Amino acid sequence: MLQELETLAERINQNPSVIEGWWAVYQFDVSGEQGGTYQVQFNNNHVQVTEGKPNQSQCTLQLSDSNFKKLLQKQLNPTTALMLGKIKIKGDIALALRLQSLFA
């Protein structure tokens, strides 16, 4: 999962205009065999991915490893997943909605 997040971060860092002015730390609590805790920090038009919880997150998303993989591969609509309980959000919901634009 970490590698998929790092690949996404690399693509975003190559075209940082999509995250201009975005300052936030997201945490993904992923359950399952390939699960773990990952943080994605948007700061100064740059994305950084870390494993664990080195920073305080403003928005935490909880989901299974299979749903996380589908989300990263754009095979899972975030809004639908939230409504079906496949993703749970803790913290700032507005930040979660903003994150959806990266998965669209």
DSSP file (Angstrom, degrees, kcal/mol; ACC not computed):
  #  RESIDUE AA STRUCTURE BP1 BP2  ACC     N-H-->O    O-->H-N    N-H-->O    O-->H-N    TCO  KAPPA ALPHA  PHI   PSI    X-CA   Y-CA   Z-CA
    1    1 A M     >        0   0    0      0, 0.0     4,-2.2     0, 0.0     5,-0.2   0.000 360.0 360.0 360.0 -37.6    0.0    0.0    0.0
    2    2 A L  H  >  +     0   0    0      1,-0.2     4,-2.5     2,-0.2     5,-0.2   0.906 360.0  52.1 -60.7 -41.0    2.8    2.4    0.8
    3    3 A Q  H  > S+     0   0    0      1,-0.2     4,-2.2     2,-0.2    -1,-0.2   0.901 107.9  51.0 -63.5 -41.0    4.3    2.0   -2.7
    4    4 A E  H  > S+     0   0    0      2,-0.2     4,-2.0     1,-0.2    -1,-0.2   0.900 111.6  47.9 -63.7 -40.2    0.9    2.8   -4.3
    5    5 A L  H  X S+     0   0    0     -4,-2.2     4,-2.5     2,-0.2    -2,-0.2   0.902 110.8  51.0 -66.3 -40.4    0.6    6.0   -2.2
    6    6 A E  H  X S+     0   0    0     -4,-2.5     4,-2.3     2,-0.2    -2,-0.2   0.876 108.6  52.0 -65.1 -36.7    4.2    7.0   -3.0
    7    7 A T  H  X S+     0   0    0     -4,-2.2     4,-2.0     2,-0.2    -1,-0.2   0.922 110.6  48.0 -63.8 -44.2    3.5    6.6   -6.7
    8    8 A L  H  X S+     0   0    0     -4,-2.0     4,-2.2     1,-0.2    -2,-0.2   0.913 111.0  51.3 -61.6 -43.1    0.4    8.8   -6.4
    9    9 A A  H  X S+     0   0    0     -4,-2.5     4,-2.8     1,-0.2    38,-0.2   0.894 107.6  52.7 -62.2 -40.5    2.4   11.4   -4.5
   10   10 A E  H  X S+     0   0    0     -4,-2.3     4,-1.3     2,-0.2    -1,-0.2   0.914 109.2  49.1 -61.5 -43.0    5.1   11.4   -7.2
   11   11 A R  H  X S+     0   0    0     -4,-2.0     4,-0.7     1,-0.2    -1,-0.2   0.912 113.3  46.6 -63.0 -41.9    2.5   12.0   -9.9
   12   12 A I  H >< S+     0   0    0     -4,-2.2     3,-1.1     1,-0.2     6,-0.2   0.914 109.1  54.2 -66.8 -42.3    1.0   14.9   -7.8
   13   13 A N  H 3< S+     0   0    0     -4,-2.8    -1,-0.2     1,-0.3    -2,-0.2   0.758 103.0  57.9 -65.2 -23.5    4.5   16.4   -7.1
   14   14 A Q  H 3< S+     0   0    0     -4,-1.3    -1,-0.3     1,-0.3    -2,-0.2   0.729 121.8  26.1 -75.6 -21.8    5.1   16.4  -10.9
   15   15 A N  S X< S+     0   0    0     -3,-1.1     3,-1.4    -4,-0.7    -1,-0.3  -0.568  73.3 167.7-137.0  70.5    2.1   18.6  -11.3
   16   16 A P  G >   +     0   0    0      0, 0.0     3,-1.7     0, 0.0     4,-0.2   0.519  56.6  90.7 -70.5  -3.3    1.6   20.4   -8.0
   17   17 A S  G >  S+     0   0    0      1,-0.3     3,-1.0     2,-0.2    -4,-0.1   0.803  78.8  63.9 -61.6 -25.8   -1.0   22.9   -9.4
   18   18 A V  G <  S+     0   0    0     -3,-1.4    -1,-0.3     1,-0.2    -6,-0.0   0.681 110.9  36.6 -71.6 -15.8   -3.7   20.4   -8.3
   19   19 A I  G X  S+     0   0    0     -3,-1.7     3,-2.2    -7,-0.2    26,-0.4   0.158  81.6 149.8-120.0  18.1   -2.7   20.9   -4.7
   20   20 A E  T <  S+     0   0    0     -3,-1.0     3,-0.1     1,-0.3    -3,-0.1  -0.282  75.9   6.2 -56.8 129.1   -1.9   24.6   -4.7
   21   21 A G  T 3  S+     0   0    0      1,-0.2     2,-0.6    -2,-0.0    -1,-0.3   0.615  93.5 141.1  75.3  12.8   -2.6   26.1   -1.3
   22   22 A W    <   +     0   0    0     -3,-2.2     2,-0.5     2,-0.0    23,-0.4  -0.804  22.1 173.0 -95.4 118.2   -3.4   22.8    0.3
   23   23 A W        +     0   0    0     -2,-0.6     2,-0.3    20,-0.1    20,-0.2  -0.938  27.9 113.9-126.2 105.4   -2.1   22.3    3.9
   24   24 A A  E     -A   42   0A   0     18,-1.9    18,-3.2    -2,-0.5     2,-0.5  -0.983  51.3-135.6-166.2 156.0   -3.3   19.2    5.6
   25   25 A V  E     -A   41   0A   0     -2,-0.3    33,-2.3    16,-0.2    34,-1.3  -0.987  23.5-168.4-119.9 122.0   -2.3   15.8    7.1
   26   26 A Y  E     -Ab  40  59A   0     14,-2.9    14,-2.5    -2,-0.5     2,-0.4  -0.851   4.8-156.3-106.2 143.4   -4.4   12.8    6.2
   27   27 A Q  E     -Ab  39  60A   0     32,-2.6    34,-3.1    -2,-0.4     2,-0.6  -0.978   1.3-159.1-121.0 135.2   -4.2    9.5    7.9
   28   28 A F  E     -Ab  38  61A   0     10,-3.3    10,-2.1    -2,-0.4     2,-0.8  -0.953   0.7-165.2-112.8 113.9   -5.2    6.2    6.4
   29   29 A D  E     -Ab  37  62A   0     32,-2.8    34,-2.0    -2,-0.6     2,-0.5  -0.872  17.2-170.4 -97.5 104.8   -5.9    3.4    8.9
   30   30 A V  E     -Ab  36  63A   0      6,-3.1     6,-1.6    -2,-0.8    34,-0.2  -0.858   4.8-159.6-107.1 124.2   -6.0    0.4    6.7
   31   31 A S  E     + b   0  64A   0     32,-2.1    34,-2.1    -2,-0.5     3,-0.2  -0.563  45.7  55.9 -96.4 163.5   -7.1   -3.0    8.0
   32   32 A G  S >  S-     0   0    0     -2,-0.2     3,-1.8    32,-0.2    -2,-0.0  -0.463 101.6 -48.2 109.0 179.0   -6.4   -6.4    6.6
   33   33 A E  T 3  S+     0   0    0      1,-0.3    -1,-0.2    -2,-0.2    -2,-0.0   0.840 139.8  37.9 -57.8 -37.6   -3.3   -8.4    5.7
   34   34 A Q  T 3  S+     0   0    0     -3,-0.2    -1,-0.3     2,-0.0    -2,-0.1   0.106  97.9 123.9-101.1  21.3   -1.8   -5.6    3.7
   35   35 A G    <   +     0   0    0     -3,-1.8     2,-0.3   -34,-0.1    -4,-0.2  -0.060  22.0 132.6 -77.8 178.5   -3.0   -3.0    6.2
   36   36 A G  E     -A   30   0A   0     -6,-1.6    -6,-3.1     2,-0.1     2,-0.5  -0.944  55.2 -76.2 163.6-175.7   -1.1   -0.4    8.2
   37   37 A T  E     +A   29   0A   0     -2,-0.3    15,-3.6    -8,-0.2     2,-0.4  -0.962  46.3 176.5-115.0 127.8   -1.2    3.3    9.1
   38   38 A Y  E     -AC  28  51A   0    -10,-2.1   -10,-3.3    -2,-0.5     2,-0.4  -0.973  14.5-154.8-131.9 142.5   -0.1    5.8    6.5
   39   39 A Q  E     -AC  27  50A   0     11,-3.0    11,-2.5    -2,-0.4     2,-0.5  -0.951   1.0-162.9-119.1 141.7    0.0    9.6    6.5
   40   40 A V  E     -AC  26  49A   0    -14,-2.5   -14,-2.9    -2,-0.4     2,-0.5  -0.984  11.4-163.1-121.9 119.3   -0.2   11.9    3.5
   41   41 A Q  E     -AC  25  48A   0      7,-3.0     7,-2.1    -2,-0.5     2,-0.6  -0.909   7.6-162.5-111.0 124.4    0.9   15.4    4.1
   42   42 A F  E     +AC  24  47A   0    -18,-3.2   -18,-1.9    -2,-0.5     2,-0.3  -0.920  28.9 153.1-101.8 119.7    0.1   18.3    1.8
   43   43 A N        -     0   0    0      3,-2.7     3,-0.5    -2,-0.6   -20,-0.1  -0.922  61.1 -13.0-155.8 121.1    2.4   21.2    2.5
   44   44 A N  S    S-     0   0    0     -2,-0.3   -24,-0.1     1,-0.2     3,-0.1   0.906 125.9 -51.4  57.0  47.7    3.7   24.0    0.3
   45   45 A N  S    S+     0   0    0    -26,-0.4     2,-0.3   -23,-0.4    -1,-0.2   0.810 119.0 106.4  59.4  34.3    2.6   22.5   -3.0
   46   46 A H        -     0   0    0     -3,-0.5    -3,-2.7   -24,-0.3     2,-0.4  -0.995  58.0-146.3-141.6 144.3    4.3   19.2   -2.1
   47   47 A V  E     -C   42   0A   0     -2,-0.3     2,-0.4   -38,-0.2    -5,-0.2  -0.932  14.8-175.2-113.0 135.6    3.0   15.8   -1.0
   48   48 A Q  E     -C   41   0A   0     -7,-2.1    -7,-3.0    -2,-0.4     2,-0.4  -0.997   8.5-156.9-130.7 134.9    4.9   13.5    1.4
   49   49 A V  E     +C   40   0A   0     -2,-0.4     2,-0.3    -9,-0.2    -9,-0.2  -0.921  15.7 174.3-111.8 134.0    3.9   10.0    2.4
   50   50 A T  E     -C   39   0A   0    -11,-2.5   -11,-3.0    -2,-0.4     2,-0.4  -0.967  28.6-124.7-135.5 154.0    5.0    8.3    5.6
   51   51 A E  E    S+C   38   0A   0     -2,-0.3   -13,-0.3   -13,-0.2     2,-0.2  -0.797  78.1  13.9 -95.3 140.8    4.2    5.1    7.3
   52   52 A G  S    S-     0   0    0    -15,-3.6     3,-0.1    -2,-0.4    -2,-0.1  -0.601 103.7 -60.8  95.8-159.4    3.0    5.4   10.9
   53   53 A K        +     0   0    0     -2,-0.2    -1,-0.1     1,-0.1   -15,-0.1  -0.508  64.3 145.5-128.0  62.9    1.7    8.4   12.7
   54   54 A P        +     0   0    0      0, 0.0     2,-0.3     0, 0.0    -1,-0.1   0.749  68.6  40.9 -73.2 -20.9    4.5   11.0   12.9
   55   55 A N  S    S-     0   0    0     -3,-0.1     2,-0.5     0, 0.0   -30,-0.0  -0.819  90.1-101.3-124.0 161.5    2.2   14.0   12.6
   56   56 A Q        -     0   0    0     -2,-0.3     2,-0.3     2,-0.0   -31,-0.1  -0.720  43.4-142.9 -78.3 126.2   -1.2   15.0   14.0
   57   57 A S        -     0   0    0     -2,-0.5   -31,-0.2     1,-0.1     3,-0.1  -0.676  17.6-159.4 -94.7 148.1   -3.8   14.4   11.3
   58   58 A Q  S    S+     0   0    0    -33,-2.3    34,-2.7    -2,-0.3     2,-0.4   0.650  86.1  29.7 -91.5 -19.5   -6.8   16.6   10.6
   59   59 A C  E     -bD  26  91A   0    -34,-1.3   -32,-2.6    32,-0.2     2,-0.5  -0.970  66.8-168.4-146.3 123.8   -8.6   13.9    8.8
   60   60 A T  E     -bD  27  90A   0     30,-3.2    30,-2.8    -2,-0.4     2,-0.5  -0.955   4.4-163.3-116.5 130.6   -8.4   10.1    9.3
   61   61 A L  E     -bD  28  89A   0    -34,-3.1   -32,-2.8    -2,-0.5     2,-0.5  -0.948   3.6-160.5-112.9 130.4  -10.0    7.6    6.9
   62   62 A Q  E     +bD  29  88A   0     26,-3.0    26,-2.4    -2,-0.5     2,-0.3  -0.943  29.3 135.7-112.5 127.2  -10.5    4.0    8.1
   63   63 A L  E     -bD  30  87A   0    -34,-2.0   -32,-2.1    -2,-0.5    24,-0.1  -0.977  51.1 -88.2-161.3 166.9  -11.0    1.3    5.4
   64   64 A S  E  >  -b   31   0A   0     22,-0.5     4,-2.3    -2,-0.3   -32,-0.2  -0.354  38.5-112.5 -79.0 162.0   -9.9   -2.2    4.5
   65   65 A D  H  > S+     0   0    0    -34,-2.1     4,-2.2     1,-0.2     5,-0.2   0.879 117.5  51.8 -62.6 -37.8   -6.9   -3.0    2.4
   66   66 A S  H  > S+     0   0    0      1,-0.2     4,-2.0     2,-0.2    -1,-0.2   0.909 112.2  45.1 -67.5 -40.3   -9.0   -4.2   -0.5
   67   67 A N  H  > S+     0   0    0      2,-0.2     4,-2.3     1,-0.2    -2,-0.2   0.853 111.4  53.9 -70.3 -33.6  -11.1   -1.0   -0.5
   68   68 A F  H  X S+     0   0    0     -4,-2.3     4,-2.4     2,-0.2    -2,-0.2   0.918 108.9  48.3 -64.9 -43.0   -8.0    1.1   -0.2
   69   69 A K  H  X S+     0   0    0     -4,-2.2     4,-1.8     2,-0.2    -2,-0.2   0.920 112.0  49.2 -63.4 -43.3   -6.4   -0.5   -3.2
   70   70 A K  H  <>S+     0   0    0     -4,-2.0     5,-3.3     1,-0.2     6,-0.8   0.889 110.3  52.1 -62.1 -39.1   -9.6    0.0   -5.2
   71   71 A L  H ><5S+     0   0    0     -4,-2.3     3,-1.3     4,-0.2    -2,-0.2   0.926 110.2  47.2 -63.1 -45.5   -9.7    3.6   -4.1
   72   72 A L  H 3<5S+     0   0    0     -4,-2.4    -1,-0.2     1,-0.3    -2,-0.2   0.809 112.5  49.9 -66.6 -29.8   -6.1    4.2   -5.3
   73   73 A Q  T 3<5S-     0   0    0     -4,-1.8    -1,-0.3    -5,-0.2    -2,-0.2   0.313 115.0-117.2 -90.8   8.4   -6.8    2.5   -8.6
   74   74 A K  T < 5S+     0   0    0     -3,-1.3    -3,-0.2     2,-0.1    -2,-0.1   0.801  84.1 118.8  60.0  32.9   -9.9    4.6   -9.1
   75   75 A Q      < +     0   0    0     -5,-3.3     2,-0.4    -6,-0.2    -4,-0.2   0.351  64.6  60.5-103.8   2.2  -12.2    1.6   -9.0
   76   76 A L  S    S-     0   0    0     -6,-0.8    -1,-0.1    -5,-0.2    -2,-0.1  -0.986  78.7-135.3-135.1 122.7  -14.1    2.8   -5.9
   77   77 A N     >  -     0   0    0     -2,-0.4     4,-2.7     1,-0.2     5,-0.2  -0.653  14.7-145.9 -75.7 121.4  -16.1    6.0   -5.8
   78   78 A P  H  > S+     0   0    0      0, 0.0     4,-2.2     0, 0.0     5,-0.2   0.878  96.2  49.7 -58.6 -40.7  -15.2    7.6   -2.4
   79   79 A T  H  > S+     0   0    0      2,-0.2     4,-2.3     1,-0.2     5,-0.2   0.933 113.5  45.3 -65.4 -45.7  -18.7    9.1   -1.9
   80   80 A T  H  > S+     0   0    0      1,-0.2     4,-2.1     2,-0.2     6,-0.2   0.914 112.1  52.6 -62.5 -43.2  -20.4    5.8   -2.6
   81   81 A A  H  <>S+     0   0    0     -4,-2.7     5,-2.6     1,-0.2     6,-1.1   0.888 109.9  48.9 -61.3 -39.4  -17.9    4.0   -0.3
   82   82 A L  H ><5S+     0   0    0     -4,-2.2     3,-1.1     4,-0.2    -1,-0.2   0.924 111.1  49.0 -65.1 -44.8  -18.6    6.4    2.5
   83   83 A M  H 3<5S+     0   0    0     -4,-2.3    -2,-0.2     1,-0.3    -1,-0.2   0.821 112.4  48.9 -65.5 -31.1  -22.4    6.0    2.1
   84   84 A L  T 3<5S-     0   0    0     -4,-2.1    -1,-0.3    -5,-0.2    -2,-0.2   0.442 116.7-113.1 -88.2   0.0  -22.1    2.2    2.1
   85   85 A G  T < 5S+     0   0    0     -3,-1.1    -3,-0.2    -4,-0.3    -2,-0.1   0.623  83.7 122.3  79.9  13.0  -19.8    2.3    5.2
   86   86 A K  S   <S+     0   0    0     -5,-2.6   -22,-0.5    -6,-0.2     2,-0.4   0.711  77.6  38.1 -79.2 -20.0  -16.8    1.0    3.4
   87   87 A I  E    S-D   63   0A   0     -6,-1.1     2,-0.4   -24,-0.1    -2,-0.2  -0.998  71.8-163.1-129.0 134.5  -14.9    4.2    4.5
   88   88 A K  E     -D   62   0A   0    -26,-2.4   -26,-3.0    -2,-0.4     2,-0.4  -0.954   9.6-152.9-116.7 140.2  -15.2    5.8    7.9
   89   89 A I  E     -D   61   0A   0     -2,-0.4     2,-0.4   -28,-0.2   -28,-0.2  -0.929  11.5-175.7-117.8 134.0  -14.0    9.4    8.4
   90   90 A K  E     +D   60   0A   0    -30,-2.8   -30,-3.2    -2,-0.4     2,-0.3  -0.989  58.8   8.9-122.9 136.8  -12.8   10.9   11.7
   91   91 A G  E    S+D   59   0A   0     -2,-0.4     2,-0.8   -32,-0.2   -32,-0.2  -0.764 114.0  17.3 102.0-146.0  -12.0   14.6   11.8
   92   92 A D     >  -     0   0    0    -34,-2.7     4,-1.4    -2,-0.3     3,-0.4  -0.532  53.2-171.7 -75.7 105.2  -12.6   17.3    9.2
   93   93 A I  H  > S+     0   0    0     -2,-0.8     4,-2.3     1,-0.2     5,-0.2   0.838  84.6  62.5 -66.2 -33.2  -15.1   16.0    6.7
   94   94 A A  H  > S+     0   0    0      1,-0.2     4,-1.8     2,-0.2    -1,-0.2   0.884 102.9  50.3 -60.8 -37.0  -14.5   19.0    4.5
   95   95 A L  H  > S+     0   0    0     -3,-0.4     4,-2.0     2,-0.2    -1,-0.2   0.877 107.7  53.6 -67.4 -36.7  -10.9   17.9    4.0
   96   96 A A  H  X S+     0   0    0     -4,-1.4     4,-1.1     1,-0.2    -2,-0.2   0.907 108.3  49.7 -63.3 -40.5  -12.1   14.4    3.2
   97   97 A L  H  X S+     0   0    0     -4,-2.3     4,-0.5     1,-0.2     3,-0.2   0.875 109.4  51.7 -65.5 -36.6  -14.3   15.9    0.5
   98   98 A R  H >< S+     0   0    0     -4,-1.8     3,-1.1     1,-0.2     4,-0.3   0.875 104.3  57.2 -67.4 -36.0  -11.4   17.8   -0.9
   99   99 A L  H >X S+     0   0    0     -4,-2.0     3,-1.7     1,-0.3     4,-0.7   0.808  91.3  72.8 -63.1 -29.9   -9.3   14.7   -1.0
  100  100 A Q  H >X S+     0   0    0     -4,-1.1     3,-1.0     1,-0.3     4,-0.6   0.815  83.4  68.3 -56.6 -31.6  -12.0   13.1   -3.3
  101  101 A S  H << S+     0   0    0     -3,-1.1     3,-0.4    -4,-0.5    -1,-0.3   0.794  96.1  54.5 -61.8 -26.9  -10.8   15.3   -6.1
  102  102 A L  H <4 S+     0   0    0     -3,-1.7    -1,-0.3    -4,-0.3    -2,-0.2   0.742 110.2  46.1 -76.4 -22.7   -7.5   13.4   -6.3
  103  103 A F  H <<        0   0    0     -3,-1.0    -1,-0.2    -4,-0.7    -2,-0.2   0.400 360.0 360.0 -99.7   1.6   -9.3   10.1   -6.7
  104  104 A A     <        0   0    0     -4,-0.6    -1,-0.2    -3,-0.4    -2,-0.1   0.468 360.0 360.0 -82.3 360.0  -11.8   11.3   -9.3
